[in-house]
Amino acid sequence: MAAATELTDDISSHTDTVTEPIFTGVKFYILGSISSDIDELLRRHGASEESYLTFATHGICDDPNHEQLSELREVHDVPVVTSRWATLSARACRRLPLAAFRPDSDQLFSGVAAHLAGTTSTDRDKLWAMITYFGGSCVPPGSPGATHVVCGVKRGAEYQRCVALRGDGAVAMVTPDWVEDSVESGQKLPECDYDVDLLLDEVDMKAEQEAEVEIELEKIEKKLREEKVKEELETGLREEEERKIREEKEERERQRQIAVSEKDADDRRIAEALEAMKNKVVKKKKLNRSTAKSPKSAVDTACPSILPKSAPQPPAPPSPPVYLAHQPPVPPEGCLMACVFLLVDYPCLIEPSQLESWCRTVRAHCGETVSVYSARVTHVVCANQTSPVVRQALADGKRLVTAHWLNDCLSCRLMTPPSHALHFPPPFSPEHGPCRNHIIAICGFQGQDRERVKLMVMQVGALYTGYFSKQNTVLISLNKEGLKYSKAIEWRVPVVNLQWLCDLLHGRVEPLSQHSHQRYQTYTHPDPFLVDTRMMGAFMGPWTNPIRVSRSEYDRYCAAYDLRLFNNNGEESTRPPCKRLKSNNGGSARASPRSGVASDVRIVITGVDEATSGRVKHAISRLGFALAARAADATHLVADRVVRTVKFMTCISSCRFVVTPSWLEACEAAQSGRVPEERFLLRDPAAEAQYGCTVEEASGRASGKRLLDGMGFYVTAGVRPSAVYIRGIVEAAGGVMLDALPVAPRSATKRSIICAIISCDADYGKLLGESIRRGVGVYYPELIYTGVLTQMLHLEQFAFPNPFS
């Protein structure tokens, strides 16, 4: 760490003590202008300057608003630091972390130039580190650019010097606590709450300490009194409880003795009666043998009232509740008929375009979505139970479900009661889940089941890992098989079944300490996601009453949704249902006042600041336009300048129009809702000159034959950005991505495709020898970036040299 006595980054004010080339391998690209001393320092210690962004490993920029910052980060994935990184790394004789030197203007201490005084050497070092790491700087005393004086004393010459530096109040004078508390809270706190004048002197501190001691003594005495009273109360309650237990035992013993005595008396009476009847029958037999009855029949006939009665039968177990959906059943095309859905939580979790897609799908299946809770709501679709609206709906007996339940119902086109773990909203949000301190891995689950378990793990607040190590705290396994299971047994990591996770998800906390319980060690359940609905009483109660659809309501839905599901004979019609909602006058019902002009407008936004982005999204919503889910699906690209982002380079090949945000403002002002785009096409002379392109001409070329038609590209592993991002750019321009390294200039399966390789210096020569020998072209990624911006391919300019030619 730099010494606290000289807090300046000026190279000329420090001795260069570096003896090793600490910047070896650094290829820096300068954005804007920096001091020639910095350039010389980097070169002197092993770095080299690059003229192309594609080859740079580091960007050096002191201007947080430089227009190429976003391109360097988004497209080339190159870290950008200020020149202070080079200066302080040279002073520390090693490369310092890059995160502390980001050229962003929104860091915690951006714009803070502090002078440190009145602290120990150790404290000064800590304060210097915190201020520097979070974007600020430390300056010597008397510097004209100082904004803060951090002073830890209230008396003496050091304090008087700080008061003189403060002057008329233009420089804030704060205590060291201001720096520490601001870092801890994540925001710059008001300086007035940490003014040095608020520090206590020795007399005040002593008085305050004495007052605190007295308060602590009073608290201790009060606590002792409360504990004594509590102990006496517990003793009295314990004695009273013991007395009641003794009395209950005595009463039970007395009742038992009475029952025994009564039973003995009954047995004696029965025995005497049977003996008397037996004697009477014997006498009667002697008198008339032909009509004599058997002793048993005589006994049964003569004294039926004194024979013991048969034991009462145990009551039959209650029949399980029956859960119902619709009454009568509805056709699959109208599986959500008469259902009114309120979406809670999800409007904040998903994009507006995706939310509108959900609502359209519900309406297409005869359901209805509302934005305000009322008595009409039949289903509340929520991510968890933390919202006050959800708690009110639960108290009102509404059906509470998740989007997973809705998706499963729509998949099978049948509304069924919730039965799987993900169908019930948990009582907590993921950030407050019971497993916040757990690291969980899973074993044995495949495909869709694996994705469901991963989602359940994240919903209980745990950290999910696709691998398994000793740092994992729990392994959730489908069965007692697999390498992860055997390693968990070897490392003594708890292994549980999915029921353990289901119980946690539904609000039970006992499973956290009961890993070895038999309930969580049974791995033979045919469907581990299935939930015992008897344990979900609050959620399943509303499902005992079906959603009733009268014949008139059924006919009304059929007319409104153009559904002709059954003919007059009660047979299912073969005509496919129409999913467009109809209005009363026979026209299509509109999602918004201007949806008629917005049906074919799908927009992508890039290259604008956060405030402009917010205004653009609001305008899109008000106009009834849509945000495109993928850049390749967009019809309009909205940007206020030319930037080499993935979205921009994808849309330049696929969008019909590249316009500025002013086009949306003009659409809002127009009565028709959409104005011609020609007057609002993007023009950026400076950037167009830099990249050698014209957006209008490039869009015109892209509207004809696509640039990369008939070409296939393979991207090697070392290229940055990776093939995942390049794929969208290539496919939007008509090209295809190859999954295997080509060994011939033309594809073996499709001879019409010309093969090319996009590579970098690290991969060239090591991986591509056979392909180069057979004449496959190898190019820098700049071939694609420059090509899509200009809509022209410069093969020779960006080709690697062929050593075999």
N, C-alpha and C positions, 0 to 999 in steps of 0.2 A: 504494500500500500504506500502511496505517496506520503511524504512527511507532511505534518500538519502545519509546520512553520512557514512553508512556501507553497501556497495553494494556487498555483498557476499552471496552465498547460502550454505556455510559450516554450518552444524548443530551445530558443537561444538562452533561456534563463536556467537551463539545467545541463549538467554534464552527461554526455551520452556514455553510459556504462555497459552497453550491450557488446558482448564479444562474440556472439554466435548469430548466424542469419536466422532470426526468429520468424521471418516472413517467407521462408522458402516454400514454394508451391502456391503462393498467393498471386492470382492474376486479377488486378483491380481495374475497374472501369470507373472513371471520374464523371459524376453528374454535376453540372454547374462548374464552379471554379473553386479551387482550394489553394492554399499557400504552396509556393514552390518548395518550401522547407519540408512540407509533408511528403510531397512527391519524391524529394531527394532522400528523405528518411526511409521510405518504403523500399526504394530501389537499393539503398545502401545495405539493407538487411535482408535481401533475398527476394523481394517481390518484383513483379513485372507488370507493366501497364498494357491493357488490351484495348483495341479500337472497336471491337464488336462485342455486343452484349452476350452473344451466344457462347463465347469462350471464357467469359469472366467468371471468377469464383467469388469475388467480393465487389460490392459497389461502395464507393466513397462519395458521400453527399452531405453537405451542411445545410441544404435548403429543404425544409420539410414539405414545401409545396411544389417541388420540382415535378414537372409533368411526366417524366419517365420513371418515377418511383413505382407506380402501379405495374407498369410493364415489366420492370426488372423482377418484381416479386411474383406476379401472377403467372407470367409466361415463362420466364427463365428460372424461377425458383432460386434466385440468387440473394443472399443476405446483404442488406445495405446498412452501413454504419457511418458515423461521423468521423471527421479527421482526428478527433480526440482519441479514438481507439488506437490509432497508430502511435500518437504521442505517448499515451499512458502505457501502452504495451512496451514501448522502448524503455520507458522509465522503470517498469516492473521486470524487464529482461525476460518476458514471456508473453505469449498471446493471451489477452484478457477475454472474458466471455463477451460474445457479440450482443447479447440481449440488453446489456447496459448502455449501448451506444446507438440505439435506433434513432434515426433522424425524424422522429414524429413530434408534432407540436401538441399532442394531447396527453403527454406523460404527466405524472403526478407533480413533478417540480419543474416542468418546462417554464422557462422565463425567470427562474429563481437564480440570482447570483448572490451568494451568501458569504459574509465574513464571519469566521469563527473566533470567539474570544472568551476568556474567563472559564475555560474548561481544562481538564487534565489532558495529557497527550493521548491517552487511550481513548477518552471520550471524543476528542477531536478527530481521531482516525475513524471512529465509528460514524460520527456525524458526516464526515467527508464522504465516506463510502455510500451512505444512504442517499445523500443529496445527489451525488454523481450518478448512482445507479438508476435513479428515477428521473433523469433528464435535466437536473440542475447543474450548477457549477459553483465552485468556491473561489473567491477572489481575495487578493491581499487587502490590507486596510487602506482606505482612502481611494479605492478604485472608483472611477466615475460611474461605472455601470452597476454598482452594488444595489440590490433591492431589499436585502434583509441583513440584519446583524443578529447572530445567534450568540447570546451571552448567558453564562451560568452563574454570575455573581451580581450582588446589588450594592456592594461597597468597594472602596479602594480605587486605585489609579486605573485599573483595567475597566471598571464600570464607568468611570468618568470619560475615558477615551471612547467607549462605545456610545455614550450619550452625545459626545461631540460629533461622532460619525452619523448619528441619527438626524441631526440638524433640526429642520422645521417639521419633521414627521414624514418626509418623503420616503425615508428608509424605515421599514418595519423593524422593531427591536423586540425579539422574542426569546423565550427560553428554549433549551434543547428539547424539552418535552413536546414542543410544537412539531419538530421533525419526526420524533418517534411516533407520536399519536397519529400524525397524518399518514405515515406509512402503514400503521396498524389498521386504520379505518379505511384506507384506500382512496381517500380524497383529501384535498388541501383544506385544513381547518382554518377558521377565522383567526387572524393574528392577534386580534384584540383580546381573545380569551387567554393568550399566552404572553402577554406583555411582561417585560422584565420587572416593571414596577410592582407587579402582583406577588413577587417573591417575598417571603418572610425573612426578617433578620433574625439574629440569634435570640433576642429577648422574646420576640413573637413566637418563634419556634418552640422555645422552652415552655411558654405559657400554653401553647396549643398542645404540646406533648402532655403537660400535666392535666389539661382538660380531657384529653383522650384517655389517659390512665383512669381518671375518675369515672368517665363514662363506661369504660370496660369493667371496672369494679362493680358499678351499679348493675351492669348486665349480668355479671357472674352471680351477684347476690340474688337478683330476680330469677335467674335460671335455677339456682339452688332451691329457692322457695317453691318454684313451680314443680320441680322434681319431687320435693318432699310431699307437696299436696297430691301430686299424681301417684306417688307411691302409697300414700294413705288410702287414696280412692281405690287403687288397684287391689290393695289388701282387703278392703271392705267388700269389693265386688267379688273377689276370689272366695272369701268366707261365705258370702251369700250364695254363690254358685255351688259351693261344696254342700251347703245346707240343703239346697234344692235337690241336688243329686242324691243325697242320703234319703230325703223324704220320698223321692220317686222310687228308689230301690225298695224301701219299706212298703210303699203302696203296691208295687208289683208283686212282692212276696206275699202280701196279705191276699191279693186277688188270686194268686196261684193256689194258696191253701184253701180258699173258699171254693175255687173250681174243682180241686181234687176231692174235697169233702162232698160236694154236690154230686160228682160223678160216682163216688162210692155208694152214695145213697140210692142213686138211680139204678146202679147195677144190682143192688140188693133187692129193690122193688121188682125189677124185671125177673130176677131169678126166682123170687117167691111166686110171682104170677105164673111163670112157666111151670113151676112144680105143681101149682094148684090145678092148672089146666090139664097137665099130664094125668094127674090122679082122676080128674073128672072124666077124661076120655077113656081111661082104662075101665072105669066103672060102667060107662055107657056101652063099651064093647061087650062086656059080659052079658048085658041085658039084650042087646040086639046086634049080633055080628053081621047080619046081612046089610044093615044100613050104616055100619060103623065107618067113621072117617079116619083117615090117617092122623097121627099126632101132629104132624106138621100142619096139615090142613086145618085141623081143629084149632091149633094155636093161632094160625093166621086169621081164621074166621072169628074166633071168640075175642081176641084182644088185639085188634090192629092198632089201637091207639097207644099201647105201651111198648110196641116194638121200636127199636132205634131207627131213626130216619136216615136215609142215605146222605152222604156228605154233599154239600152244595158244590155245583160245578164252578170252576174258576171262570171269571168273565172273559169273553172273547176279546183278543187284542184289537185295538182300534184300527180300522182300515186306513191305509196310507192316503193322504190327500191327493186329489186329482187336479192336475194343473192343465189349464185350457188356454187356447190362443184365440181362435175365432169361433163364434157360434151364430149361424151354421158355418161349416168350412167354406173357404173362398178359393177360387182358382189360383194356380201358381202365378199367373200374370198380375194378379192383384193381391199378392201375399201380404202387403202392408195396408190393405183397405181399412178405412176408418181409424187409422193410427195417426196420432199427432205427436211429432217428435220435437223435443227441445234439446239442442246441442249445447252442452256446457263444457268448458275447458278446451275443447278442440278448436274453437275459433282462434285461440291464442297459440295453438301448437302446430297448426298447419297453414299452408299458404291460402290466401283468399280464393284462388282459382280452384284449388283442390276442394275447399269447403263448398264452393258452388257446384262442383261436380257431384259431391255427396248429395246435396239437396236435389239436384236434377234426377239422380238415380232413385231417391226415395219417391219423388213425385211420379216417376215413370212406373212405379209399382203401386200406385194409388194411395201413397202415403202423403203426409203433409208435414212441413217443417215450420216452426215458429221461432221467433227470437226473444219472446217474453214469456215468462211462466204464468200460467193461468189454469183455471179449472178444466179447460178443454184438453190440456196436455195428458196424453196417455202413457208416453214413454219419455224418460229423461236419459239421454245418452251422454255419459260423463266418463272422464278418465279416472276420477277418484271421488271420495265423499267429502272433501274438505270445503267445498263451496257452500255458502249458506243456502243457495237455491236448492242444492241437492239434499241437504238436511231437511228443508221444508217439504220437498217432494216425498222423501221417505216417510215423514210424519203424516203426510196426506194420503199415503197408500198408493203412490204412483209406482210404475214399473221402472226400476233402475237397472240399466244395462250399459255395456261398453260398446265401442265401435266394432270390436271383434265379434260380438254377438250379432250386430246388424250385418256385418260382412258375411257371417256364416249363414244367416237367414236368406240373404240375397243370393248366395251361391247355390243353395238348394231350392230357392224360390218357395220357401215354406217357413212361416213364423212359428217357431217352437220355443217353449220356455227355456231359460238359460240353464245350462247343465255343465259347462266346462269352466275351468279355473279362470280363464281370461274373460269370461262373460260377466263377472261380478266386479264392480268397481271397488278397489281397496280403500280402507278408511284413512289412508295417508298418501302424501305425495312422495315421489321418489327421493327427494332431498331430505325427507324426514322419515324414511323407511327404517325398519328395525335392524337392517343388516348394513348400516352405513360403514361399519368397520370390518366388513367381511370381504374376502376375495374368493370368488366362487368359480369353479370349473364344472363342466358337465361331461357325461360319458354315456355312449350307447344310443343317443338320440340322433335321428337322421332327418334330412329334408326339412319339411315344414314344421315337424315336431321340434327339431333343434332350434329353429328360429323362435318358436313360441316360448321354449324354456329360457332362451337368452333374454327375451323381453320380460319374462316374469322375474328373472334375476335382477334386471335393472330397475324394475318397478319396486322391489323391496329395498332399494338403495344400495345394493352391493356392487362391487366392481367385478365385471365379467372378464375372464381370460379364456382365449381359445386353447391355450396350452395349460399344462399342469406342472406345478413345481412345489417345493417345500413352503413357499410363501403363501400358497392357497390355504384358506382356513376351512373350506368345506368342498366336497365333491358330491354332486348330484348324479346318480347313476341309474340307468334304466334296468340293469341287471347286474349280477355279480360276475361280470366278465370284462375283459379288456386290459390293456397295459396300464391305463390310468387307474383302474380299480386296484390292480395288484400293487402299484406304486403307492397308492394312498394307504393301503394296509401296511406296507413296509415302513412308510414314513409316519404312521399313526395320525394321519389326517382323517377327520370324521367323514364317513361315507353314509349318505342318506338317500331315500327314494324321493320321488317327486311330491309325495304327500306332505313331506316336511316343508317344501316351498309353498305348496297350496295353503297350508294352515297359516303360515306367516303372511301370505298375501291377503288372507281374509281376516287379519287382525289379531290372531293368537300369537302370544310371545313365549309360551311355554316351550315350543320346539327348539328355541335357542339353547336351552340347557338339557335337552332330552334327545340327543342324537342317537343314543343306543336303544331308545324305546322300540318295542316290537312294532308299533304302528309305522315307524320310519325305517324298518329293516325288512319289510315284506316287498318282494320284487316280482310278484306273480300276478299283479292286477292286470286284466286285459286292456283297460284304458286308463292309464295313470292320470290323465287330465280330467276324468269324470269326477264331479263333486257330489257328495251326499247332500241332496237338497233339503233333507230334514234338518241339517245344521244351518241352513240359510233362511230361517223363518221370516225375518224382516223383509228379505228380498222376494221370497216366493209367495207370501201371503196374497199380494195383488193378483197373482196368476191363477188363483182358485176361482176367480170371476172372469169369464170370457169377455172378449170384445164382441158385442152383439151387433150384427148387421141385418137390419130389416130388409124386406124385399124392396121397399121404396128407396132405401139408401143404396141398395145394390144397383137398382136401375139408374139412380142418379149418378153413381160412380161410372157405370158403363157409358152413360151419355157424355159425361164430362171428360172422360179419358179416351173416348172412342173405342171402348172395349166391347167386343161382341163375343163374349166368352162362351155362351150357351145359346143354342137355338130354341125354338118354341117347344121342341120335343124333349128338352132337357139334356140333349146330347152336346158334347163339346164341339164348338165351331172350329173349322180348320183355318179360318182367316187369322193371320198373325195380328196381335194387338198393336195399335199405334201408341208410342210412348210420349207423344206431344200433348201437353195439357191444353184443353180447349176452353175458350172464354164463352160467356153466355151468348154472344152474338155470332158464334161460329168461327171466329178468328182465333189465331194462336195467342195464348196468354203470354205476356211479356215478363221477363225477369226484372226489367227495369224500364223506365220511361223511354230510353233510347236503344233498347236491345235490338230493335229492328235494323239499325245501321251498324251494329257492332258484332253481328254474328260471325263475320269473317276477319276480325281484327285480333291478332294475337301478338303480344308485345314482349320484347326483351329489353332490359335496361342495363347499361354498362357505362363506365367512364364518368359518372356524375357523383357529386358529393352526397353526403347523407341527407342533408336538408332537401336538396333537389329531388333525390330519390323518393322521399316521403311525399312531396307534392305530386310527383308523377304518378305514384301508386294511387293516391286519392283521386286524381283526375281520371285514371283508368277505371276505377270503381264507379265514379259518378257517371261516366259516359257509357258504362255497360260493356267496355272492352274487357279483354282477358289477358292475364299474364301467361305467357307460353310456358308449359311444363319443361320443354326442351328447347334449346336455342335453334335446333334444326327445324322445329315446327313453327317458328315465328314468321309473321308476315311483315312486321315493322321492328326496326332496331332504333331505340331512342338513346342518343348520346350527344353530349355537347362538345366533344372533341374526338380526334382520332387516337385510339389507344390500342396497343397490341395485346389485348386480353383474349382469352379463349372464346368468350361470347362474341366479341367484335369480329374476330377472324372466322368464326363459324357463320355468323349471320351475313357477312359481306357476300358469301356465296349463295345463300338460300333466301334471304329476305327480299321482298319486292321494293321496300323503301328503307332508307337510312335517314332518319329525321332528327331534328333537335326537339327539346322539350317544348319549344314555342308552338309546335304543331298541336299538342294536346291543349294548350291554352286557347288557341284559335278554335279548336273543336268545341270547347266548352262555351265560348262566346257565341258560336254560330247556332242558329235555330235548328238547322238540320242535324246537328250532332257530329258531322264529319266534313272536313273541308279538304280540297285537293292538297296533295303532299308536295307538289312541285316547288312551291315558294318556301318550303321549310326543310329542304334537303341539306344534309350536313356538309359544311364547307370549313376546312381548317387549313389555311394556306401554309402555316409554319410547319405543321406536322406532315402535311402532304409533300412539302418540299424535302423534308428530312427523310421520309420513307420512299420518295420517288413514286408517289401514287396520287390519283385523284379519285375520291370516293364515288363521284357521279359516274365517271368513266368505268371504274371497276364494277359498279352495280350494273351498268349497261352491258358490259361483256359477260357478266355472270348470268344475265337473263337469257343469253343465247346458249351456245354450247358450254357445258360445264368444264372447268379448267382441268380437272383430274380424271375425266372420263377415260376409261380403258387403262388406268394405271393402278397398280397394287404396290403398297408400301409395307416394308417390315422395319420396325423400330427396335434398335438394340437396347439392352438393359441400362446402359450408362447414360442415355439421352435424358436431359432434363429440359422441360417437363416430360413426364413419362408418357408411354403410349396411350394411357387412359385418356389424357387430355388431347393428344394429337389425333386420336381416332375421330372425335367429333368434327374437327376441322377438315380432315381428309374426306370423310363421308359426305359432309355438306357440299364439298366441291366436286362430288361425283366419283371419288376414288374409293378403293377398298383397302382394308387392313389385312395383311397376311399374318397368319398365326405361326408359320414356320419360316426359317431362313431360306430364301430362294437360292437355288444353285444353278439357275439358268435365266437368261434375259426375259423369257416368256414363261407364263404359268404352265405347269404340267397338266392341269385340269382344264384351264380355260386359255387356249392359245391366243385369244384376243387381248389378254391383259399383259401389259409391259410391267415387269417387276423392277423395283428399285429398293434400295436400303437407305434408311436414315440412321446415321451413326455419329459418333464423336471421337475425339482423339484417343480416349482411353480404350475404346473397343476396336478401333480400326487396326488392322494388321494382326490382332490377336485372335479374333473370332471369324474374320471374313475372308481368309485366304483362298478357300476353294471357290467362293462366290465371285471374288475379284478375278480369279484366273479364268473363269468361264464368261466373263464379260458383263456381269451384273453391275449396274451403276450404283455407286455409293456417294451420298450427298450429306451435307450439313443440314440441320433442321431449318436453317435460314431459307432453304429452298422453298419450304412450304409457307413460312411466315411471310416472306416477301412476295411469294407467288400469289397467295390469296389476296393480299392487299392491292397488288397491281393487276391481278387476274392475268398474269403472264409468267411463264416458267423460264428461269434463267439457269439452265442446267449446267453450262460450262462454268459460270461464275461461282457456284456453290458445290462443285464436284470435288471429291477427294482425288488426288493423283493416282493413276493406275500404274503400279510398278512393273506390270507384265506387258504393257503396251510398247 
